[in-house]
């Protein structure tokens, strides 16, 4: 084990850093595009199904085929890999954002308007916090997908732990395969654990906000009844 670490330790650290970088950048852009798009679709329901279907169709393209399609446009390296992973990250985040925002009770929006909130204030102060656990579930799923698919980025010279895996496969060196697959698994498990904890933290807060909005709605209805 010591000999293995001394021989491959620096490579594993370097490739792990590349893998995390590629995955994180792709996921970051996926979040900043898909979350606002999902929110916007709740305000334009007629466009929701067609757009989600188009994004779903993009995700059915095989990973290697999509990476190959990127080569003539962006060349080899990290850029085409990040763009391909960004495309794959969109669907779970977009769909969960749309579902989470759509499932917010209309009465809570009415309460927000009754409190003098604008549409944007209602989104950021009421709807988004309530929908956040559902959105986080989509981000969680996308993160695991992206980390797994990033291993294929080595095919187009993007680096990452896929370099070790495929080098081991080509040269019949099982130790290199393990040097790549074990860190990928560890990264995925750590990210899964952290995002699961974050979801559990956010869920009670969303529930408390829903209870608060329900109480305000009840108080509003009571006031209207007394006014009659």
C-alpha positions in Angstrom: 0.0 0.0 0.0 2.8 2.4 0.9 4.6 1.7 -2.4 1.3 2.3 -4.3 0.8 5.7 -2.5 4.4 6.7 -3.1 4.1 5.8 -6.8 0.6 7.2 -7.6 -0.2 9.5 -4.7 0.8 12.8 -6.5 -1.0 11.7 -9.7 -4.2 10.8 -7.7 -4.2 14.2 -6.0 -3.6 16.1 -9.2 -6.2 14.2 -11.2 -8.7 14.4 -8.3 -8.3 18.2 -8.3 -8.9 18.3 -12.0 -12.0 16.0 -11.6 -13.5 18.2 -8.9 -12.8 21.4 -10.9 -14.4 20.1 -14.0 -17.4 18.8 -12.1 -17.8 21.9 -9.9 -17.7 24.4 -12.8 -20.3 22.4 -14.9 -22.6 22.0 -11.9 -22.2 25.7 -11.0 -23.3 26.8 -14.5 -26.1 24.2 -14.4 -27.5 25.8 -11.2 -27.3 29.4 -12.4 -29.0 28.5 -15.6 -31.5 25.9 -14.6 -32.8 27.4 -11.4 -33.9 30.8 -12.9 -35.2 28.9 -15.9 -37.3 26.6 -13.7 -38.7 29.6 -11.9 -39.5 31.4 -15.1 -41.3 28.3 -16.4 -43.8 28.5 -13.5 -44.8 31.9 -14.9 -45.1 30.6 -18.4 -46.7 27.1 -18.0 -47.4 26.7 -21.7 -43.7 26.6 -22.4 -42.8 24.3 -19.5 -43.5 20.9 -21.1 -41.8 21.7 -24.5 -38.7 23.1 -22.8 -38.4 20.3 -20.3 -38.9 17.7 -23.1 -36.1 19.4 -25.2 -33.7 19.3 -22.2 -34.7 15.6 -21.6 -33.9 14.8 -25.2 -30.4 16.3 -24.8 -29.8 14.1 -21.8 -30.5 11.0 -23.8 -27.6 11.7 -26.1 -24.8 9.2 -25.2 -22.0 10.8 -23.3 -19.2 9.9 -25.7 -21.3 11.0 -28.7 -21.9 14.4 -27.1 -18.3 14.9 -26.2 -17.4 14.0 -29.8 -19.9 16.5 -31.1 -18.1 19.2 -29.1 -14.7 18.5 -30.6 -15.1 20.3 -34.0 -16.6 23.4 -32.2 -14.4 23.7 -29.1 -11.5 21.5 -29.8 -9.9 19.3 -27.1 -9.5 20.1 -23.4 -11.6 21.1 -20.5 -14.0 23.5 -22.3 -15.9 20.9 -24.4 -16.0 18.6 -21.3 -17.4 21.3 -19.1 -20.1 22.3 -21.7 -21.1 18.6 -22.1 -21.4 18.1 -18.4 -23.3 21.4 -18.0 -25.8 20.1 -20.5 -26.2 16.8 -18.6 -26.6 18.7 -15.3 -29.6 20.8 -16.5 -32.5 18.3 -16.4 -32.7 17.3 -12.7 -32.3 20.9 -11.6 -34.7 22.4 -14.1 -37.4 19.8 -13.5 -37.1 19.9 -9.7 -37.1 23.7 -9.6 -40.2 23.8 -11.8 -42.0 21.1 -9.7 -40.9 22.7 -6.4 -42.1 26.2 -7.4 -45.3 24.8 -8.9 -46.2 22.9 -5.8 -46.1 26.1 -3.6 -49.7 26.7 -2.4 -51.3 29.6 -4.2 -52.7 30.8 -0.9 -49.1 31.5 0.2 -48.7 33.8 -2.8 -52.0 35.5 -1.9 -50.7 36.1 1.6 -47.4 37.5 0.2 -49.4 39.9 -2.0 -51.6 40.8 0.9 -48.5 41.7 2.9 -47.5 44.1 0.1 -44.8 41.9 -1.5 -43.9 42.3 -5.2 -43.8 39.3 -7.5 -40.0 39.1 -7.1 -40.2 39.5 -3.3 -42.8 36.7 -3.2 -40.4 34.5 -5.2 -37.3 35.1 -3.1 -38.9 35.4 0.4 -41.7 32.9 0.2 -41.8 30.5 -2.8 -38.1 29.8 -3.3 -37.5 29.0 0.4 -40.5 26.6 0.4 -39.3 24.9 -2.8 -35.7 24.8 -1.8 -35.7 21.1 -0.5 -37.1 19.9 -3.9 -34.6 22.1 -5.8 -31.7 20.7 -3.6 -32.8 17.2 -4.4 -32.3 18.0 -8.1 -28.9 19.6 -7.5 -28.0 16.5 -5.5 -28.9 14.2 -8.3 -27.1 16.4 -10.9 -23.9 16.5 -8.8 -23.7 12.7 -8.6 -24.3 12.4 -12.4 -21.7 15.0 -13.2 -19.0 13.5 -11.0 -19.7 10.1 -12.6 -19.7 11.3 -16.2 -16.6 13.5 -15.7 -14.5 10.3 -15.9 -15.2 10.3 -19.7 -13.8 13.8 -20.1 -10.3 12.2 -20.3 -11.2 11.0 -23.8 -11.0 14.6 -25.1 -7.9 15.6 -23.1 -9.8 17.3 -20.2 -7.9 15.4 -17.5 -9.4 14.1 -14.3 -9.5 10.7 -12.7 -10.6 9.1 -16.0 -7.0 9.5 -17.2 -5.9 6.9 -14.6 -8.9 4.6 -15.3 -8.5 4.5 -19.1 -4.7 4.3 -18.8 -5.1 1.3 -16.6 -7.5 -0.3 -19.1 -5.3 0.3 -22.1 -2.1 -0.9 -20.5 -3.7 -3.8 -18.5 -2.7 -2.2 -15.1 -5.4 -2.9 -12.5 -3.6 -0.7 -10.0 -4.2 2.4 -12.2 -7.9 1.4 -12.6 -8.2 1.3 -8.8 -6.3 4.6 -8.5 -9.0 6.2 -10.6 -12.2 4.5 -9.5 -11.6 4.6 -5.7 -11.1 8.4 -5.6 -14.2 9.0 -7.9 -16.3 6.8 -5.6 -15.0 8.7 -2.5 -15.7 12.1 -4.1 -19.2 11.0 -5.1 -19.9 9.6 -1.6 -18.6 12.7 0.2 -20.7 15.0 -2.1 -23.7 12.8 -1.6 -23.3 12.9 2.2 -22.8 16.7 2.3 -25.8 17.5 0.0 -28.0 15.0 1.9 -27.1 16.9 5.2 -27.9 20.2 3.5 -31.3 18.8 2.3 -32.1 17.7 5.8 -31.2 21.1 7.2 -33.4 22.9 4.6 -36.5 20.7 4.9 -37.5 21.8 8.5 -36.9 25.5 7.6 -39.2 25.1 4.6 -41.8 23.4 6.7 -41.6 26.2 9.4 -42.1 28.8 6.6 -45.1 26.9 5.3 -46.6 26.8 8.8 -45.9 30.6 9.2 -47.6 31.4 5.9 -50.6 29.1 6.7 -51.0 30.9 10.1 -50.9 34.3 8.3 -53.5 33.0 5.8 -55.7 31.9 8.7 -55.3 35.2 10.4 -56.2 37.0 7.2 -59.3 34.9 6.7 -60.4 35.5 10.4 -59.9 39.2 9.9 -62.1 39.1 6.7 -64.8 37.2 8.6 -64.8 39.7 11.4 -65.0 42.6 8.9 -68.2 41.2 7.5 
